[in-house]
Each structure stands twice: as structure tokens, then as C-alpha cells.
Amino acid sequence: MKIFVVGASGRVGNLLTAILAENGYEVYAGARRPENISASGELIHKVTLDLHANVAEIGQVLNGMDAVYFVAGSRGHDLLQTDAFGAVKVTQATQANGIDRFILLSSLFATEPSHWDLPGLADLTDYNIAKYFADTWVIDNFKTNYTILQPATLTEDAGTGKITINVTDGGKNPIEDVAETLATMLNKPVTYRKIVTMHSGNTPIAAAF
Ligand SMILES: NC(=O)c1ccc[n+]([C@@H]2O[C@H](COP(=O)([O-])OP(=O)(O)OC[C@H]3O[C@@H](n4cnc5c(N)ncnc54)[C@H](OP(=O)(O)O)[C@@H]3O)[C@@H](O)[C@H]2O)c1
């Protein structure tokens, strides 16, 4: 399989790129500054991609892929163009290329505005609005096998390899566990056309699906 990772130079993206290549996939790793993609190897191809590009331009870099991950984000600096419309355009380009697997990294309760006043989320409303529109666009428009992963707060703690999914409360997730979860759900039909919420827990990642 050829897999495109949008946001491959980020904290999640770098780890995800490395795991996918370790799992034997050919990874096309995209970011504006691909020199910041630390993962390397013969299965990893670094690609320049700016989410300000139009759908046709994004479609050109996705041509020939079997699956697409979107793990990019602007850290609040460019919410409309990157987190919201960037995700929508990648979804549109994925679908236009006939790619039937799309995995979107979102954020806990992004599709549940009634939860946005919970501790830790109250200062992130603009971010949650951007993610809300990206997530709901995917749910309403992507015709085949999307999965939206909504983790709680990301931390740089060592991964535990254990998570809880479909959570109803907040929490934390080591970035390693989020990257491993994203890689694991690639070929899991039980995650197709679903939102999966998560934080750290007691279930080994593979067993969670
Ligand atoms: N922080 C949290 O607690 C938390 C919790 C839940 C979910 N999340 C989600 O997880 C995502 C990933 O987190 P992270 O820590 O890995 O993020 P990060 O380290 O900031 O990485 C963001 C990635 O997005 C890319 N990017 C930004 N703007 C872009 C643009 N215009 N065009 C193309 N690529 C662009 C960056 O690469 P370039 O700058 O080189 O383009 C980088 O690869 C976040 O964006 C957020 O949506 C975060």
C-alpha cells in the first residue's frame, strides 16, 4: 500500500510516518517543510505540500495513494486555512482520486459542542470550531471508509501501548500511543465511518479494535 501522511513533520506525523514504514508500507510524507521529517528509509518519500494549495494541486500529490492520513494542524495560528479548510480540501482530493481510506486526526469532543466548556477545552473554542467543521464535513461528504480519531490532550510522555476508546471524559494521551493507534486502525473495518474518541487506559492498542 502507498500511504500519504499530511502533516508528517509534526510530533504525531513523524512517529506515524516511521511506524507505517516499519509496518512495510510505502509512505509519502507531506509538509510545507519536509526537511523537518525526521523519519527516513527507502520506504519514506518526502513531499512538499502546503494546505493553502487548491484541491487540484493537493490531488496531484495524492495521485496513486491507497490511503491518506491528515495529522496536520496550525497550533491555532491558521485555523481556517489549515485545520478546517485544509482538512476539507484533502478530503475532497482524496475522494476525487478514488482513494477509499481516509483517517483524520481530530480532537476530543470536537463534534460535541456541549462539551466545549469542560476543563482543558474552554480556551480552545476557536480550535474546536475549526475541527467541528472539518469533522462534520468528512462525516457528511466522504463516501467510503473514513475514520476520525479524537484523542484528548497530547503529551510527550513515553507511550504505554494501552488506551481506552469511546470515552466520555477528558484525559491525556502520550503522542506515541496516538501514532500507534492511528497506524493500527488503518485496516480495521470496525473503525470505518466512525468517530473514535480515546485517552490513555488499560486496553492494549491492538485489542481495542
Ligand atoms: N496538542 C494537543 O493536545 C492535541 C490534542 C488532540 C488533538 N490534537 C491534534 O493533533 C494534531 C497534530 O499534533 P502535533 O503535536 O503533531 O502537531 P505539530 O507538531 O504542530 O505538527 C503539525 C503539522 O502540520 C503541518 N502543517 C501546519 N500547517 C500546514 C500547512 N499550511 N500546510 C501543510 N502542512 C502544515 C506541520 O508541518 P509544516 O509546518 O512543515 O508545514 C506539521 O507537520 C494537531 O494539529 C491537533 O489537531 C492535538
The ligand as an ORCA input file, in Angstrom:
! r2SCAN-3c Opt
* xyz 0 1
  N      -1.998     19.318     21.222
  C      -2.968     18.555     21.690
  O      -3.116     18.353     22.920
  C      -3.913     17.869     20.730
  C      -4.952     17.119     21.247
  C      -5.790     16.429     20.383
  C      -5.576     16.540     19.015
  N      -4.565     17.299     18.522
  C      -4.367     17.351     17.069
  O      -3.182     16.698     16.723
  C      -2.588     17.398     15.629
  C      -1.142     17.027     15.499
  O      -0.462     17.436     16.667
  P       1.115     17.659     16.631
  O       1.518     17.990     18.009
  O       1.738     16.511     15.887
  O       1.197     18.958     15.698
  P       2.509     19.712     15.198
  O       3.725     19.109     15.788
  O       2.277     21.166     15.364
  O       2.538     19.355     13.626
  C       1.670     19.995     12.741
  C       1.961     19.513     11.337
  O       1.102     20.218     10.438
  C       1.916     20.738      9.381
  N       1.302     21.946      8.851
  C       0.948     23.069      9.528
  N       0.444     23.978      8.681
  C       0.479     23.423      7.448
  C       0.114     23.865      6.149
  N      -0.411     25.081      5.916
  N       0.291     23.027      5.110
  C       0.820     21.802      5.296
  N       1.182     21.314      6.495
  C       1.024     22.129      7.551
  C       3.273     20.987     10.015
  O       4.330     20.982      9.075
  P       4.925     22.312      8.362
  O       4.901     23.405      9.401
  O       6.295     21.919      7.900
  O       4.021     22.545      7.224
  C       3.389     19.739     10.881
  O       3.790     18.633     10.091
  C      -2.860     18.845     15.999
  O      -2.769     19.680     14.882
  C      -4.260     18.786     16.553
  O      -5.200     18.963     15.515
  C      -3.732     17.954     19.357
*
